[in-house]
Amino acid sequence: METIRQRLNNALAGRPVEVPVYAVYDWFVNNRPTVDWEYLFSLGLGRINHANLVRHEHPNFETVEITSKQDGKTRRDIRLVTDRGELHEWYLGEWRQEHFIKTPEDYLVMKRAMEGVRVYADAEPFLASEASLGGLGITIGQVQGLGSGRTPLMVLQIDWVGLEQFSMDLAYGTPELFELIEVMNEIKLEEIRQAVKTPATQIKLWENLSIDTLGHVHFRRHQAPLYRQILDILCGAGKKLQVHYDGRLKVISEDIAALPIDGIDSFTEPPEGDLSTFEARKAWPDKFLWQNINLNWYSLPEKELAANLKRVIRDAGKSRHCLMISEDIPPDWHKTIPIVLKILKEINGVLLKHE
């Protein structure tokens, strides 16, 4: 009997897999301790691990973190200190409450922090993850530095500036923003050059891109050229690029099709996204669809849930597709995740009877 690793690798390679793997991100396994993960794995749930492929030396800044309690939750205050000033952000629990960059001058402080960064390949986290997984799933490489493993424009929008301020600075063409982007782009390309030295074959960018918040003009002007440079490096080394695109993508579906991106990670149907599985497969016939099951599906009657699963399996095709828990855990996980696994086994059983 094939392991989940074998089935997923077959799907990635374009070989037919009658019923897709259903797997969960390692982040949830590591951060949702009340879920009985071992029980779910025993039922057939797979696991997608992620491992950083690079390490950094930052000679021009240091970070200082202070932890305290606020309203019964953990508060983390982080200062990034350089010889040209310092920046501050803070979190309450898992959620960021304030971003590092608030003014044009802050972009210059961050630019100083990024100057002189050195990047080195580091295969150890990947090898350790693969050894621990066995047949339960696969490990995907990532390139996380000070940001969250995204390309610079998305790091700034999501992690360092925030949507509102970033959108205004981008629209007004704030020079300091583009000075920082230029420095960050070079670092990202060096991260990719180092990452391809490791054994990882799949490398992910955690873009969290939804075109509503960036716009197709800026995607074509800034993102697409950088992707092409990244893809030149990856393809030249025989590596594959996965991009975490969990939002609305219809307006740039042709742009995505024109790029040799291997897979769309956390692809989600409406209402979160704006493409059905049928439309996505039509737009990207060769790309792998790492499909997040919409959270509201878990609350549907079992017959309707089964109909949705059968539909997306049919529309995605027999390869280059899997099902995922990649955005959130259903609150009644102990009932709904086993139901999904049961439905998938029943679908497979019917298919086997017809062979």
Salt bridges, closest charged atoms under 4 A:
GLU18 OE2 - LYS318 NZ 3.39
ASP26 OD1 - HIS50 ND1 2.82
GLU57 OE1 - ARG118 NE 3.08
GLU65 OE2 - ARG76 NH1 3.33
ASP77 OD1 - ARG75 NE 2.65
ASP77 OD2 - HIS88 NE2 2.85
ASP83 OD1 - ARG112 NE 3.00
GLU86 OE2 - ARG79 NE 2.84
GLU89 OE1 - ARG96 NE 3.24
GLU94 OE2 - ARG32 NH1 3.17
GLU98 OE2 - HIS88 ND1 2.61
GLU98 OE2 - LYS102 NZ 3.39
GLU115 OE1 - ARG112 NH1 3.05
GLU130 OE2 - ARG5 NH1 2.84
ASP159 OD1 - ARG96 NH2 3.72
ASP159 OD2 - ARG150 NE 2.83
GLU179 OE1 - LYS111 NZ 3.21
GLU190 OE1 - ARG193 NH1 3.08
GLU191 OE2 - HIS56 NE2 2.67
GLU191 OE1 - LYS188 NZ 2.75
ASP212 OD2 - ARG248 NE 2.93
ASP246 OD2 - HIS244 NE2 3.73
ASP255 OD2 - ARG220 NE 2.87
ASP262 OD1 - ARG320 NH2 2.85
ASP265 OD2 - LYS204 NZ 3.05
ASP265 OD2 - HIS244 ND1 2.69
GLU269 OE1 - ARG311 NH2 2.76
GLU279 OE2 - LYS250 NZ 3.88
GLU302 OE2 - LYS342 NZ 2.53
ASP315 OD1 - ARG314 NE 3.01
GLU327 OE2 - HIS244 NE2 3.28
GLU346 OE2 - LYS342 NZ 3.29
